[in-house]
Amino acid sequence: MRRRKKLTPVEAGLPSTGRRRTPGLRREEVAALAGVGLTWYTWFEQGRDIQVSESFLLKVAKALKLDDAECSHLFLLAHRRPPPPEAYQWPSVGPLIQTLLDDLVTRPAYVANLRWDIVAWNQMADDLFGFKGRAQPDRNMIRLIFADPAFRRRCPSWRDEAPKVLSQFRCDLASTPDDPAMLALVDEMKKLSADFRRWFEQPDMDLYARGIGTILDPDGTRRNFAHEMLTVDEYRHLKMVVYFQQS
């Protein structure tokens, strides 16, 4: 209710109608913007004991222009759990996280979501992987490792290391086995890579990895890495992967 009263009609995308008694939105305006019933929305706002769907919550969140944190809070209040991964909007990171990435001037580092889409990175990571020059759908580590022949040629131990990466990805998939975006990526990769298809259908392996350990620089210099993962946002499943060069 506080958010509704703070959001102006213009901010919500409604035409200005001149002077109003209150600056915020009316309940009927939120219901109309969200495409939900006024009575149902009123009962929801009043805290009545009703069961609202995930779709209802997402529609209300978008109508009220909630950011990711506010949307997560709404789901926690209503469903006692955060929204499903990527269900709300394409994730991004705040300026402080980007500053932290940029401060790692000697180590490649990037932030990825549960689908392994790369949503932020530093200059060292861009030098290593070329994220900036890739279209958004192609900024995905699984796609890079299994469907980019040029990158594969830069990985001398690819056949040993790629199955470990896939094992880690399968662990992430297990946390959201019905997520359409995750399943779409799996289906696409099965078509693009025979190795992905074969290893994906094999029983679980014992070894896991967040990234490729040995990569050749564009000039052919061999670089060996260990990886560490830090949680950036547990509700949006954002993780920072940092590459530590080994001797």
KOLKOL-887544 format. One line per 10 residues: number of its first residue (from 1); their letters; for each residue x, y, z of N, C-alpha, C. Coordinates in steps of 0.02 Angstrom, whole numbers, plus 50000, padded with zeros to 5 digits. Example, Ala and Ser with C-alpha at 12.3 -4.5 7.8 and 13.67 -1.06 7.14 Angstrom:
# residues 2
1	AS	50660,49716,50390,50615,49775,50390,50660,49835,50390 ~ 50642,49888,50354,50684,49947,50357,50645,50002,50394
# end
This chain:
# residues 247
1	MRRRKKLTPV	50042,49940,50000,50000,50000,50000,50043,50063,50000 ~ 50098,50061,50038,50143,50120,50039,50171,50133,49970 ~ 50190,50080,49935,50217,50089,49867,50164,50118,49821 ~ 50102,50095,49826,50048,50122,49784,50038,50196,49795 ~ 50042,50217,49857,50031,50287,49873,50089,50331,49852 ~ 50149,50302,49845,50208,50341,49825,50214,50347,49749 ~ 50186,50299,49713,50193,50297,49640,50142,50342,49607 ~ 50165,50390,49566,50119,50436,49533,50092,50404,49470 ~ 50033,50428,49446,50006,50401,49383,50055,50407,49325 ~ 50091,50463,49320,50138,50472,49265,50194,50420,49269
11	EAGLPSTGRR	50219,50407,49329,50272,50357,49338,50247,50287,49320 ~ 50183,50275,49330,50154,50210,49314,50134,50204,49241 ~ 50141,50258,49203,50124,50256,49133,50053,50276,49117 ~ 50019,50306,49166,49950,50330,49155,49951,50403,49135 ~ 49902,50425,49097,49899,50496,49079,49884,50539,49139 ~ 49911,50600,49140,49899,50647,49194,49828,50673,49189 ~ 49792,50673,49244,49722,50696,49245,49713,50758,49288 ~ 49767,50795,49297,49762,50857,49335,49765,50844,49410 ~ 49733,50886,49448,49737,50884,49521,49701,50823,49549 ~ 49732,50790,49597,49703,50732,49630,49705,50742,49705
21	RTPGLRREEV	49660,50709,49741,49661,50714,49814,49725,50685,49843 ~ 49746,50629,49816,49808,50598,49840,49855,50590,49780 ~ 49919,50596,49791,49966,50593,49734,49977,50523,49707 ~ 49962,50472,49747,49976,50404,49727,49923,50375,49682 ~ 49931,50309,49669,49883,50273,49628,49823,50249,49670 ~ 49766,50244,49637,49707,50214,49669,49711,50138,49660 ~ 49676,50103,49703,49676,50030,49699,49651,50006,49631 ~ 49599,50039,49605,49572,50017,49541,49622,50028,49484 ~ 49666,50078,49492,49717,50090,49441,49770,50036,49442 ~ 49791,50016,49502,49840,49962,49507,49811,49897,49479
31	AALAGVGLTW	49748,49883,49497,49716,49822,49472,49712,49822,49396 ~ 49695,49880,49368,49690,49885,49295,49758,49877,49263 ~ 49810,49909,49290,49877,49903,49262,49902,49831,49266 ~ 49886,49797,49320,49909,49729,49330,49866,49678,49293 ~ 49806,49698,49273,49761,49651,49240,49732,49600,49288 ~ 49719,49621,49351,49690,49577,49401,49625,49607,49426 ~ 49584,49568,49458,49520,49592,49483,49528,49641,49540 ~ 49487,49693,49541,49491,49744,49593,49477,49714,49662 ~ 49426,49672,49667,49410,49642,49732,49467,49600,49758 ~ 49495,49559,49713,49550,49515,49733,49611,49556,49754
41	YTWFEQGRDI	49625,49610,49716,49682,49652,49735,49670,49686,49801 ~ 49609,49711,49812,49592,49744,49876,49601,49697,49934 ~ 49576,49636,49928,49584,49587,49981,49658,49572,49994 ~ 49697,49568,49939,49768,49555,49946,49803,49611,49984 ~ 49786,49673,49966,49817,49731,49999,49796,49735,50072 ~ 49736,49713,50087,49711,49714,50156,49739,49658,50198 ~ 49775,49612,50167,49806,49557,50203,49758,49501,50220 ~ 49705,49495,50182,49658,49440,50195,49691,49374,50179 ~ 49663,49321,50208,49692,49254,50200,49667,49224,50134 ~ 49698,49247,50080,49681,49221,50014,49744,49192,49983
51	QVSESFLLKV	49735,49146,49936,49792,49114,49902,49802,49148,49835 ~ 49856,49185,49827,49870,49219,49764,49924,49180,49726 ~ 49918,49181,49661,49964,49143,49619,50029,49181,49608 ~ 50079,49145,49583,50142,49176,49563,50130,49228,49509 ~ 50087,49211,49461,50071,49258,49407,50041,49323,49434 ~ 49996,49316,49482,49965,49375,49513,50018,49420,49544 ~ 50064,49391,49582,50116,49431,49615,50161,49465,49565 ~ 50179,49430,49512,50223,49461,49462,50188,49519,49426 ~ 50123,49511,49413,50085,49565,49380,50081,49626,49425 ~ 50068,49616,49489,50065,49672,49536,50134,49705,49543
61	AKALKLDDAE	50187,49664,49546,50254,49691,49552,50271,49736,49493 ~ 50253,49715,49433,50268,49755,49374,50224,49817,49372 ~ 50162,49812,49392,50117,49871,49393,50142,49924,49441 ~ 50171,49903,49497,50196,49949,49547,50269,49969,49536 ~ 50298,49945,49481,50367,49962,49464,50416,49942,49519 ~ 50406,49883,49548,50451,49859,49601,50517,49838,49571 ~ 50571,49853,49606,50636,49827,49584,50643,49755,49608 ~ 50700,49724,49593,50709,49653,49610,50703,49640,49685 ~ 50734,49683,49726,50732,49674,49798,50660,49680,49824 ~ 50623,49730,49799,50554,49740,49821,50509,49682,49798
71	CSHLFLLAHR	50522,49657,49737,50484,49600,49713,50498,49538,49756 ~ 50560,49527,49775,50577,49471,49819,50542,49478,49886 ~ 50541,49539,49913,50507,49551,49977,50433,49536,49971 ~ 50402,49555,49915,50331,49541,49905,50318,49466,49905 ~ 50360,49428,49870,50352,49355,49868,50363,49324,49937 ~ 50412,49350,49974,50425,49322,50040,50365,49334,50087 ~ 50333,49391,50081,50274,49405,50122,50215,49361,50103 ~ 50206,49352,50037,50147,49316,50014,50156,49240,50010 ~ 50215,49218,49987,50227,49147,49976,50280,49118,50021 ~ 50311,49160,50062,50366,49139,50106,50425,49110,50066
81	RPPPPEAYQW	50435,49135,50007,50492,49115,49965,50502,49170,49914 ~ 50563,49175,49887,50576,49226,49836,50545,49207,49770 ~ 50541,49253,49721,50515,49236,49655,50561,49186,49621 ~ 50536,49149,49572,50578,49101,49537,50634,49136,49499 ~ 50690,49102,49488,50746,49134,49453,50725,49162,49386 ~ 50744,49224,49372,50734,49256,49307,50661,49269,49289 ~ 50614,49254,49336,50544,49263,49320,50524,49336,49315 ~ 50561,49379,49349,50539,49448,49352,50569,49490,49295 ~ 50632,49492,49289,50663,49531,49236,50736,49509,49227 ~ 50766,49530,49172,50837,49514,49161,50877,49544,49219
91	PSVGPLIQTL	50915,49504,49255,50949,49529,49314,51007,49576,49296 ~ 51023,49619,49343,51080,49663,49336,51112,49671,49404 ~ 51168,49705,49407,51201,49716,49471,51203,49791,49486 ~ 51208,49807,49549,51212,49877,49570,51282,49905,49559 ~ 51288,49971,49565,51353,50003,49552,51408,49980,49598 ~ 51392,49962,49661,51445,49941,49706,51473,49872,49686 ~ 51430,49828,49661,51455,49763,49638,51499,49773,49577 ~ 51479,49818,49532,51521,49831,49473,51588,49862,49494 ~ 51586,49905,49545,51649,49934,49570,51694,49880,49599 ~ 51663,49833,49635,51702,49777,49663,51735,49737,49606
101	LDDLVTRPAY	51697,49723,49554,51725,49688,49496,51784,49727,49466 ~ 51774,49792,49458,51826,49833,49426,51888,49839,49471 ~ 51878,49833,49536,51936,49837,49582,51980,49775,49578 ~ 51954,49721,49551,51994,49660,49542,52034,49666,49478 ~ 52081,49712,49477,52115,49730,49415,52163,49675,49391 ~ 52182,49629,49434,52230,49577,49414,52196,49509,49405 ~ 52130,49505,49414,52096,49441,49411,52032,49446,49369 ~ 52023,49404,49319,51959,49402,49284,51903,49383,49332 ~ 51847,49419,49326,51790,49404,49370,51726,49426,49334 ~ 51673,49388,49345,51609,49405,49315,51554,49382,49361
111	VANLRWDIVA	51494,49409,49350,51434,49389,49387,51389,49352,49338 ~ 51366,49294,49358,51321,49253,49317,51258,49235,49356 ~ 51203,49223,49319,51142,49200,49351,51140,49124,49350 ~ 51084,49097,49371,51078,49024,49378,51084,48990,49310 ~ 51066,49025,49257,51069,48998,49189,51139,49006,49159 ~ 51184,49036,49197,51253,49050,49176,51257,49105,49124 ~ 51206,49148,49121,51211,49209,49081,51257,49257,49118 ~ 51300,49291,49081,51347,49338,49111,51313,49406,49113 ~ 51302,49433,49173,51266,49497,49179,51312,49555,49197 ~ 51373,49541,49218,51422,49594,49232,51491,49563,49232
121	WNQMADDLFG	51542,49604,49218,51610,49578,49213,51660,49636,49221 ~ 51723,49618,49232,51775,49670,49234,51817,49666,49170 ~ 51866,49712,49165,51905,49716,49103,51946,49653,49092 ~ 51974,49625,49146,52014,49564,49138,51972,49507,49109 ~ 51909,49501,49132,51865,49449,49105,51848,49463,49032 ~ 51839,49526,49016,51824,49543,48946,51884,49527,48901 ~ 51944,49540,48926,52004,49524,48887,52009,49448,48875 ~ 51987,49409,48923,51993,49337,48919,51937,49306,48878 ~ 51876,49331,48886,51817,49299,48854,51783,49341,48800 ~ 51798,49406,48797,51767,49448,48746,51693,49459,48755
131	FKGRAQPDRN	51671,49468,48818,51600,49476,48831,51571,49537,48796 ~ 51607,49592,48796,51580,49655,48770,51562,49650,48697 ~ 51599,49611,48660,51586,49606,48588,51534,49554,48570 ~ 51503,49523,48619,51452,49472,48605,51382,49499,48617 ~ 51335,49477,48577,51265,49494,48589,51242,49464,48655 ~ 51191,49495,48686,51170,49472,48752,51155,49397,48755 ~ 51119,49367,48707,51106,49295,48712,51169,49252,48710 ~ 51222,49279,48679,51285,49241,48674,51330,49250,48735 ~ 51312,49296,48780,51352,49304,48841,51328,49253,48893 ~ 51344,49191,48880,51324,49135,48922,51382,49085,48923
141	MIRLIFADPA	51404,49066,48982,51464,49024,48986,51453,48954,48958 ~ 51394,48926,48965,51381,48860,48936,51383,48864,48860 ~ 51353,48916,48833,51355,48924,48760,51426,48936,48736 ~ 51464,48976,48774,51533,48991,48755,51576,48928,48755 ~ 51568,48887,48807,51610,48827,48814,51592,48773,48764 ~ 51527,48765,48749,51506,48708,48709,51487,48725,48637 ~ 51477,48790,48622,51453,48807,48555,51494,48861,48520 ~ 51553,48875,48545,51597,48925,48514,51662,48890,48494 ~ 51669,48870,48431,51730,48833,48410,51794,48872,48421 ~ 51792,48939,48413,51852,48979,48423,51875,48976,48495
151	FRRRCPSWRD	51829,48979,48542,51848,48975,48613,51872,48904,48629 ~ 51839,48855,48602,51859,48786,48616,51932,48774,48595 ~ 51953,48804,48540,52023,48796,48518,52072,48827,48566 ~ 52048,48874,48608,52092,48906,48658,52094,48867,48723 ~ 52062,48809,48726,52059,48770,48788,52093,48702,48776 ~ 52158,48697,48788,52195,48635,48772,52171,48575,48812 ~ 52140,48585,48869,52115,48529,48910,52039,48526,48909 ~ 52011,48550,48854,51937,48556,48850,51901,48491,48864 ~ 51924,48436,48835,51888,48373,48841,51889,48346,48912 ~ 51938,48365,48951,51941,48345,49022,51900,48393,49066
161	EAPKVLSQFR	51899,48456,49047,51870,48506,49091,51796,48521,49077 ~ 51776,48518,49014,51707,48535,48997,51656,48490,49032 ~ 51668,48424,49039,51619,48383,49075,51611,48404,49148 ~ 51663,48429,49179,51658,48452,49249,51615,48515,49253 ~ 51622,48559,49204,51580,48619,49201,51507,48599,49192 ~ 51495,48550,49148,51426,48528,49136,51396,48496,49199 ~ 51437,48460,49237,51412,48431,49300,51389,48486,49348 ~ 51427,48540,49351,51408,48596,49394,51343,48628,49369 ~ 51338,48637,49304,51277,48665,49275,51216,48621,49291 ~ 51224,48556,49288,51169,48511,49303,51147,48518,49376
171	CDLASTPDDP	51194,48533,49420,51175,48545,49490,51131,48607,49496 ~ 51149,48660,49458,51108,48721,49459,51039,48707,49428 ~ 51038,48668,49375,50975,48651,49344,50929,48613,49392 ~ 50958,48572,49435,50918,48532,49481,50879,48575,49530 ~ 50903,48636,49542,50867,48680,49589,50806,48712,49558 ~ 50803,48714,49490,50744,48739,49455,50731,48695,49394 ~ 50711,48633,49405,50707,48586,49349,50653,48602,49298 ~ 50605,48645,49316,50550,48660,49270,50554,48731,49242 ~ 50610,48766,49254,50615,48835,49231,50620,48836,49154 ~ 50575,48872,49120,50575,48871,49046,50639,48895,49015
181	AMLALVDEMK	50670,48948,49045,50732,48975,49017,50789,48924,49022 ~ 50793,48890,49078,50845,48839,49086,50835,48781,49037 ~ 50773,48758,49031,50758,48702,48987,50769,48721,48914 ~ 50753,48784,48896,50765,48806,48827,50839,48805,48811 ~ 50881,48826,48859,50953,48825,48848,50977,48753,48839 ~ 50953,48708,48881,50973,48637,48875,50954,48609,48807 ~ 50892,48622,48786,50870,48597,48721,50913,48625,48664 ~ 50928,48689,48668,50969,48720,48615,51039,48690,48614 ~ 51069,48681,48674,51137,48655,48676,51140,48583,48652 ~ 51088,48544,48664,51087,48475,48640,51090,48474,48563
191	KLSADFRRWF	51059,48523,48532,51059,48527,48459,51126,48552,48433 ~ 51159,48597,48471,51220,48628,48447,51283,48587,48461 ~ 51281,48545,48512,51342,48511,48533,51328,48438,48549 ~ 51360,48394,48510,51353,48322,48522,51384,48303,48589 ~ 51439,48337,48608,51471,48323,48672,51426,48343,48729 ~ 51395,48401,48725,51348,48422,48776,51292,48370,48783 ~ 51263,48350,48726,51207,48302,48727,51228,48236,48759 ~ 51286,48210,48741,51309,48146,48768,51324,48150,48842 ~ 51361,48202,48863,51379,48207,48933,51319,48226,48977 ~ 51273,48265,48949,51214,48284,48988,51172,48222,49006
201	EQPDMDLYAR	51171,48174,48961,51130,48115,48972,51165,48061,49012 ~ 51229,48070,49027,51266,48022,49067,51248,48030,49141 ~ 51260,47978,49182,51250,47985,49254,51294,48040,49283 ~ 51275,48064,49341,51313,48118,49372,51386,48098,49381 ~ 51429,48148,49371,51501,48137,49380,51522,48162,49449 ~ 51581,48141,49470,51604,48158,49537,51640,48225,49540 ~ 51662,48251,49483,51702,48312,49483,51662,48370,49453 ~ 51670,48428,49484,51632,48487,49464,51679,48547,49457 ~ 51660,48594,49413,51701,48654,49403,51657,48711,49382 ~ 51674,48772,49407,51637,48832,49388,51663,48863,49323
211	GIGTILDPDG	51718,48838,49298,51746,48867,49237,51802,48824,49210 ~ 51826,48843,49151,51881,48807,49120,51946,48828,49155 ~ 51989,48779,49169,52049,48793,49208,52109,48814,49167 ~ 52113,48793,49105,52170,48810,49063,52146,48844,48999 ~ 52168,48906,48988,52145,48946,48931,52205,48978,48898 ~ 52206,48978,48833,52259,49012,48796,52237,49084,48783 ~ 52280,49131,48797,52266,49200,48777,52263,49205,48701 ~ 52234,49259,48675,52233,49267,48602,52302,49262,48569 ~ 52355,49279,48607,52422,49274,48579,52453,49205,48588 ~ 52415,49158,48618,52439,49090,48627,52470,49075,48695
221	TRRNFAHEML	52476,49125,48739,52504,49114,48805,52457,49070,48847 ~ 52484,49018,48876,52445,48971,48916,52435,48999,48987 ~ 52373,49000,49010,52358,49025,49077,52317,48973,49115 ~ 52338,48957,49175,52304,48908,49217,52268,48944,49274 ~ 52206,48925,49285,52164,48959,49334,52133,48911,49384 ~ 52123,48937,49445,52078,48907,49494,52020,48956,49502 ~ 51963,48932,49524,51903,48973,49527,51875,48975,49598 ~ 51848,49033,49617,51810,49039,49679,51744,49073,49662 ~ 51692,49053,49697,51626,49081,49685,51600,49116,49748 ~ 51573,49176,49739,51543,49214,49793,51471,49229,49776
231	TVDEYRHLKM	51427,49225,49826,51356,49241,49816,51347,49317,49816 ~ 51317,49342,49763,51303,49414,49757,51232,49429,49780 ~ 51185,49388,49760,51115,49398,49779,51082,49329,49781 ~ 51067,49305,49841,51041,49236,49847,50970,49229,49819 ~ 50931,49283,49821,50863,49279,49796,50860,49278,49720 ~ 50906,49313,49688,50907,49313,49614,50958,49264,49587 ~ 50989,49225,49631,51037,49174,49611,51095,49203,49570 ~ 51120,49260,49592,51177,49291,49559,51241,49271,49595 ~ 51290,49249,49557,51354,49227,49587,51411,49261,49551 ~ 51462,49279,49589,51523,49307,49561,51575,49251,49557
241	VVYFQQS	51604,49242,49497,51656,49191,49488,51721,49229,49476 ~ 51771,49214,49517,51836,49248,49513,51888,49197,49491 ~ 51929,49216,49442,51981,49172,49416,52049,49191,49447 ~ 52081,49143,49478,52147,49153,49510,52199,49117,49467 ~ 52246,49156,49440,52297,49125,49398,52346,49084,49440 ~ 52361,49025,49416,52407,48980,49450,52474,48979,49413 ~ 52526,48964,49450,52593,48962,49420,52601,48900,49376
# end
